[in-house]
Structure formats: structure tokens, C-alpha cells
Amino acid sequence: MKIAPLGGPLITKTTVTAAILTVLMAGLILYRFVFGLGAVTNLNNGYPFGLWIVYDLVIGTAFACGGYGMALLVYVLNKGEYHALVRPALLASMFGYTLGGVSVIFDIGRWWNAWHIITPGWANPTSVMFEVGACITLYCLVMWIEFTPAFLEKWAPPKSRKALGKVMYVFIALGVLLPTMHQSSLGTLLVPFGFRLHPLWQTHLLPPLFLISALCMGYAMVVFEATLVSKAYRRPSEADLLARLSKYISGLLVAYLALRWGGLAVEGKLALAFDSGGLSTMFLFENLLFALPILLLSSDKGRRNPQTLFIAAVCMLLAGSLYRLDAFLLATDRPGWHYFPAIGEILVSVGIVAVEVLAYVVFVKMLPVLEVADEGGPVLHTVKRADLAATTQE
Amino acid sequence: MALSRRNFLKGAAAGGAVAASAAAPAAARENKTLPPKAVGLLYDSTICVGCKACVKACRDANDTQVEFNTAEPLWDTPLDISGHTITVIKLYAEGTADHKDQERNGFAFIKKSCMHCVDPSCVSVCPVTAMTKHPETGIVSYEPGDCIGCRYCVASCPFGVPQFQYDTAFPKIVKCQLCKHRQVDGKLPACAEVCPTGATLFGPVVALREEADRRRALPPGQPTTFSRKTVGSADTHEKAVARYVPHTYGVSEMGGTQMLLLAGVPFDKLGYPALRERSYAAEAETLQGGIYTGMVAPIALLAGLLFVAHRNTKHDADKPGADGED
């Protein structure tokens, strides 16, 4: 059992479709750079943050928290048995974040000044946006360094890998610290919105709520991708690993809901959850999506059933996405203003996902990312008795 | 071995938590206070006649382009402040709209432009210091050369003031800067200079507040003098005092603003929402500062993570056959 390139043809239906969508996106972006944001988007001065910020950046980087979640589990909590999930999760995170960062360049009006945000003299430490911008930039860099061994294993002599391996723990530590910082800050970003954000969402618990839900989404993405990859490439399922992983996920979901409802109770806003009209519906739907996976994953049978596990993962991804969509767009009150993304805006977001898919497929086929069996046989995860005993006790 | 490592981890986590909680009770960031030589505007809705001379003068002074919102593009018709319009005069009309400065069956004019907050959100949230507040005059300025166009100021302003230009490849944020370029030459903000009734009045904020108090203290109907251009100027006219709502908007809202408003119709009807005194800038900075003061918590967390990651990857690498990250 080793980590190796999957091989196989690069030109497939999936890659060709993704390439077409990528070209379409490139055209739209060019148009935006020549004629301004209004030529492609429906952004306005009531809703200055639209699909590109809310989906590509805020939701996109939370989807890309798989690498963060797995690093936390394997290198901090020292659960070495999940090692096989680390590299694919890291790869997806690297693309998710990098493209989230790139989409910001499409979105900001004066993109040629983007470097100001990390330059002393311009950088403003009181700004949450500064923390988010600088931290995400740094994290992208850290992830590419963390992924470097995959390039080195393919093309470089073993000596170079050894040197990098000696300092890798620094990047692993940064790779856990940075997302902890900016994923919580993405929540803090909303505090200055004040009364414009509905009180069900406007709370000082925004930072921990954004952080915990980002971790849930990250782990859910690991489950989601592992399931899809094992189906797409007819690889043995990693159900065993995922089943045990889902225990941690349930814990996080419970923590999120406790904080969400406990916070409302302490702030005396519980009634708002039921008498805020359409927003109550959104709020309750959001919470239902967070609660459902706890139920699905409560039994050992549920955790070991790949289908149940997959449904639970999808619920979590939707839950975290809806929470972010509500907080950034639907629950913000801008009298007299309306926003719904334009076709061009949607196609750019679709294009960004296409780039991620395209790059992921090329990478796993050409570089050592996924675990493959030595002789082409099935991969069996041998789990030490002690490890099993430890996990069941927790 | 596994057990001791587990205990160590718990210890490291506890250490991190202690460091984080030590940083948490950092002093709350209070509202900022009015700068010593703060200048601003007093807009009195009850003496505004809706002539829009200020809108035209603002266009000339700041070189903004006219906006057409009627079928025939014959005259300047901005609907609100925008990426090309820094100030507008709007009309409130209710029912039969017969009586000036009356909420029911009445009408009133209202000016919209930057409030020049004492503790501005836009300055606090700008990631690249493109929005600044002058330490003496308190004028909130925008520097396009610094700006990245992220529009966080647009999203965060409680008054919805900064306006982004979506219709150009080289957009800027547009907002009133109190004609600071004219003040350098000893001139007044264009809107105050041209106002025929003194409805828009320029002056030191302290003097403007006193003038607002004076007007509100007068009995409705009593003739009194109103200055034009600047507060206390000799250029005056006499007019009967209207019935004011008992509040000067901008004295307390969000920690105060350097543009003050008087009106005969409740402010929330005129597009000025009721706002608390504690500024959002102070609240957000308190929360963010609680987490990041002196970077103590992040550094403590990083130290713990470095230690743990070092230990755990070393252990991985020692195992024969394990591939680790090396």
C-alpha cells in the first residue's frame, strides 16, 4: 500500500466539460476587466458583496477546510490512521483556497492595488478584512509548501524531500493556525454590519460559529470527495476510516447547535427564531440541516453505511453554506436594494468549480496523491487493536 | 506512550486556552471622541426649499458627471447618492402633501451625503487605510491610490454612504469629503456656499451643535434669524421657526457625526434610521482586539501547534514504512 499517481487518460468527458466551462469563465472575466464589475455582475451599492464573495470565497474556503480538518486530526490529535485522507484533502483545500483567492482578484475593483493588503504602511490591523485577506494569502502559500512533497516524490531526488521533511512541522502548525484565524474572522467580518444584519445572525458568537461550521464543512467535504473518488476511479471505499471520522463530526455539530441556540437564549432572542417570518424559516431550515447529520450518524450502522454517510455529508455542506448565505446576503436588510446574481456572475462561479475539478483530476492522475494498492489489489486499512479500542472509548 | 502523549495534548490544549482567555478581557475599545477642530455641516430640513443648488454646486466642485433617470435626458436627475453623485436633496411626501415639515399630509426635504462620523466604520474596516479621518478637522477622506476596491466600506457604513462605481474598469469609491480641496484655498464646502437659505451651514461642530440647540429651543412660529454659508455669519435672513422633532440627528448616533440634521418630520421617515450611541467600529474592534491583542493568543496557539506537530511528525517518520510528509 502506497501513495502513488493513479495514471490513466487526461482527456475525458469530465475534463473536456470542465475545460469548456473554464474558457467561458476566462472570457467573462476579461469582459469584466474591460467594462467594469457592473457589466458582468448584478452587484450594487446596497449589496456590494455578491455571489463571488459569498460563494467563491466565504463558502468556497469553508468547503476547502478539509485539509485543515485532517491536519488537525492527524498531526495535532495524532490520529495517524487517517493519514490516507490527508493528501487528497490537502489537494482539494489547496485548490479551493487558491481559487477563492483568485476570485477575489476578479471581484475587487482596484485589483492592481491588491498587494497593499499585506504591505506595511497600507495594512490596517483594525480591519477584519485585513486579517482575512492577509491570512488567506499566507495560508495558500503554506498549503502549496505542504503539498510540495507530492511534486518532489515525482520529480526530485529523495534527499530534497528529507530536507523539507525536517521543517514540514512548521508549515503543518501554520496550516492549522491560519484557518483557525481567518475562518473565525469571516464571521467577525459581519459585526460592523450592525443593525443591517438580522439579530438571529448578528451576534458576538459569529467567530466561533463560523469556525466550527467551517470544520464541519471541511470534514463533510473529505467524506464527500472520498466517496466520489472511490466511485469514479473504482477504488475501494474508505468507509471504515470515514465511519470513525464521522464521530468527530457529530461532536462538532452538537457544539455548533449548542452555541447557536445557547447564544440566542443568553441574548434573549429565542422568540425571534419563530416570529421573524421568512427569515425564521431560513433559520430553522439551516438548523435542521445541522441537526439531521447528528441523527444519521448516531448509530454505528448509519456511520458504516456509505450512503447514509454521504447524505449526512451533503446535509452538512448545505447547512454551512446556507448559514453563510443567510448571514452575508439573505438576512441583511438593505431597504430599496435587490440582488440576485447575473448569468455571467453565476457562470464565473461555475467556471471556478470547473477549474478545481480539472486541476484535481490532473493532479491525482499525475502526482502521488491517493493511496493505491501495491499490486493493483484492493486497499485494506489495517487498524491496530489499540487504536480501535481508543476510538470506541471516546 | 500513547497515554502520556494524550495527556500532553490535553496539557497543551489547556495551555492554549489559558493564553487565549488571558488575552480575552482586553479593555473594550471605547467610541472615539470629537477631534479638537472638528468641522461639519448643519442641515436644517425646515428651511430647505428643495432648489438643489447644492447638488449642482457639488457636481461642479467635485467634477462628477450628471445622471439621467428620466425618459428624455434633458436635466440632471440623480435618484440618490451614487458612484457619480455625492449629495442629493430628497423629498418626503405623505398623503395630500399639503404642509411643509409635517409628518401627516405633509412634505419635507432631506439632504443625503457623508455624515463624517466621529468614529467612522469605513475608516475602521478599510483593510488598506484608504479611508482616513483627519486628526484635527475630522474630515473623513478617501484616497483612491490606496484603495483595492473591496467595498467593505460600502457594506459597513451604517448610513449607506460610500458608493462604488460598477460601470468602469477603473472604479473608485465616491463620497463627500467636505470639499477639503476647496478648504485648502480658504473656500467653503460648495453646498454650504451656494445654499440660498442657509439650510446647509458650514462651521465648527461645537458651534453647529449650539446653533441646533438654539433653534430647537425657540417656540414654533417665532421669527428668528438664520445665517447663510457659515454658522454665525452676518449674511442672515429672518423666518418663523418651524416645529422641530425634539432631536438633533448626529449628536449621539454611532458616537456622533460631524454632519448634523434638524427636521420637522421624524428622521426614520427621512431615511435616517434610529441608531444607538456605541459605534459599530468600537464594537467590532473590541471583539477582534479581544482575540488578537498583542497577537498573544495566536502566538501561544502557534507555539503549542509547533510543539505538537513536531512531535507527531517525528513519530511518523521514525516508523518503518510510514511515508509521513518527508
Boltz contact constraints between the chains, C-beta under 6 A:
constraints:
  - contact:
      token1: [A, 34]
      token2: [B, 169]
      max_distance: 6.0
  - contact:
      token1: [A, 36]
      token2: [B, 166]
      max_distance: 6.0
  - contact:
      token1: [A, 36]
      token2: [B, 167]
      max_distance: 6.0
  - contact:
      token1: [A, 36]
      token2: [B, 168]
      max_distance: 6.0
  - contact:
      token1: [A, 36]
      token2: [B, 169]
      max_distance: 6.0
  - contact:
      token1: [A, 37]
      token2: [B, 166]
      max_distance: 6.0
  - contact:
      token1: [A, 38]
      token2: [B, 166]
      max_distance: 6.0
  - contact:
      token1: [A, 38]
      token2: [B, 167]
      max_distance: 6.0
  - contact:
      token1: [A, 43]
      token2: [B, 166]
      max_distance: 6.0
  - contact:
      token1: [A, 45]
      token2: [B, 154]
      max_distance: 6.0
  - contact:
      token1: [A, 45]
      token2: [B, 163]
      max_distance: 6.0
  - contact:
      token1: [A, 45]
      token2: [B, 164]
      max_distance: 6.0
  - contact:
      token1: [A, 48]
      token2: [B, 151]
      max_distance: 6.0
  - contact:
      token1: [A, 48]
      token2: [B, 154]
      max_distance: 6.0
  - contact:
      token1: [A, 48]
      token2: [B, 155]
      max_distance: 6.0
  - contact:
      token1: [A, 49]
      token2: [B, 155]
      max_distance: 6.0
  - contact:
      token1: [A, 75]
      token2: [B, 309]
      max_distance: 6.0
  - contact:
      token1: [A, 75]
      token2: [B, 312]
      max_distance: 6.0
  - contact:
      token1: [A, 76]
      token2: [B, 308]
      max_distance: 6.0
  - contact:
      token1: [A, 78]
      token2: [B, 312]
      max_distance: 6.0
  - contact:
      token1: [A, 108]
      token2: [B, 148]
      max_distance: 6.0
  - contact:
      token1: [A, 108]
      token2: [B, 149]
      max_distance: 6.0
  - contact:
      token1: [A, 108]
      token2: [B, 150]
      max_distance: 6.0
  - contact:
      token1: [A, 109]
      token2: [B, 149]
      max_distance: 6.0
  - contact:
      token1: [A, 109]
      token2: [B, 171]
      max_distance: 6.0
  - contact:
      token1: [A, 110]
      token2: [B, 147]
      max_distance: 6.0
  - contact:
      token1: [A, 110]
      token2: [B, 148]
      max_distance: 6.0
  - contact:
      token1: [A, 110]
      token2: [B, 149]
      max_distance: 6.0
  - contact:
      token1: [A, 113]
      token2: [B, 148]
      max_distance: 6.0
  - contact:
      token1: [A, 114]
      token2: [B, 148]
      max_distance: 6.0
  - contact:
      token1: [A, 116]
      token2: [B, 128]
      max_distance: 6.0
  - contact:
      token1: [A, 116]
      token2: [B, 148]
      max_distance: 6.0
  - contact:
      token1: [A, 117]
      token2: [B, 127]
      max_distance: 6.0
  - contact:
      token1: [A, 117]
      token2: [B, 128]
      max_distance: 6.0
  - contact:
      token1: [A, 122]
      token2: [B, 128]
      max_distance: 6.0
  - contact:
      token1: [A, 122]
      token2: [B, 129]
      max_distance: 6.0
  - contact:
      token1: [A, 122]
      token2: [B, 146]
      max_distance: 6.0
  - contact:
      token1: [A, 124]
      token2: [B, 126]
      max_distance: 6.0
  - contact:
      token1: [A, 124]
      token2: [B, 127]
      max_distance: 6.0
  - contact:
      token1: [A, 124]
      token2: [B, 129]
      max_distance: 6.0
  - contact:
      token1: [A, 126]
      token2: [B, 124]
      max_distance: 6.0
  - contact:
      token1: [A, 126]
      token2: [B, 285]
      max_distance: 6.0
  - contact:
      token1: [A, 127]
      token2: [B, 125]
      max_distance: 6.0
  - contact:
      token1: [A, 127]
      token2: [B, 126]
      max_distance: 6.0
  - contact:
      token1: [A, 127]
      token2: [B, 127]
      max_distance: 6.0
  - contact:
      token1: [A, 128]
      token2: [B, 288]
      max_distance: 6.0
  - contact:
      token1: [A, 129]
      token2: [B, 127]
      max_distance: 6.0
  - contact:
      token1: [A, 129]
      token2: [B, 152]
      max_distance: 6.0
  - contact:
      token1: [A, 130]
      token2: [B, 127]
      max_distance: 6.0
  - contact:
      token1: [A, 133]
      token2: [B, 127]
      max_distance: 6.0
  - contact:
      token1: [A, 149]
      token2: [B, 325]
      max_distance: 6.0
  - contact:
      token1: [A, 161]
      token2: [B, 326]
      max_distance: 6.0
  - contact:
      token1: [A, 162]
      token2: [B, 326]
      max_distance: 6.0
  - contact:
      token1: [A, 165]
      token2: [B, 326]
      max_distance: 6.0
  - contact:
      token1: [A, 168]
      token2: [B, 325]
      max_distance: 6.0
  - contact:
      token1: [A, 169]
      token2: [B, 309]
      max_distance: 6.0
  - contact:
      token1: [A, 169]
      token2: [B, 310]
      max_distance: 6.0
  - contact:
      token1: [A, 169]
      token2: [B, 313]
      max_distance: 6.0
  - contact:
      token1: [A, 172]
      token2: [B, 309]
      max_distance: 6.0
  - contact:
      token1: [A, 173]
      token2: [B, 305]
      max_distance: 6.0
  - contact:
      token1: [A, 173]
      token2: [B, 306]
      max_distance: 6.0
  - contact:
      token1: [A, 173]
      token2: [B, 309]
      max_distance: 6.0
  - contact:
      token1: [A, 176]
      token2: [B, 305]
      max_distance: 6.0
  - contact:
      token1: [A, 177]
      token2: [B, 301]
      max_distance: 6.0
  - contact:
      token1: [A, 177]
      token2: [B, 302]
      max_distance: 6.0
  - contact:
      token1: [A, 177]
      token2: [B, 305]
      max_distance: 6.0
  - contact:
      token1: [A, 188]
      token2: [B, 288]
      max_distance: 6.0
  - contact:
      token1: [A, 191]
      token2: [B, 284]
      max_distance: 6.0
  - contact:
      token1: [A, 191]
      token2: [B, 287]
      max_distance: 6.0
  - contact:
      token1: [A, 192]
      token2: [B, 121]
      max_distance: 6.0
  - contact:
      token1: [A, 192]
      token2: [B, 125]
      max_distance: 6.0
  - contact:
      token1: [A, 192]
      token2: [B, 156]
      max_distance: 6.0
  - contact:
      token1: [A, 192]
      token2: [B, 280]
      max_distance: 6.0
  - contact:
      token1: [A, 192]
      token2: [B, 284]
      max_distance: 6.0
  - contact:
      token1: [A, 194]
      token2: [B, 158]
      max_distance: 6.0
  - contact:
      token1: [A, 194]
      token2: [B, 280]
      max_distance: 6.0
  - contact:
      token1: [A, 204]
      token2: [B, 287]
      max_distance: 6.0
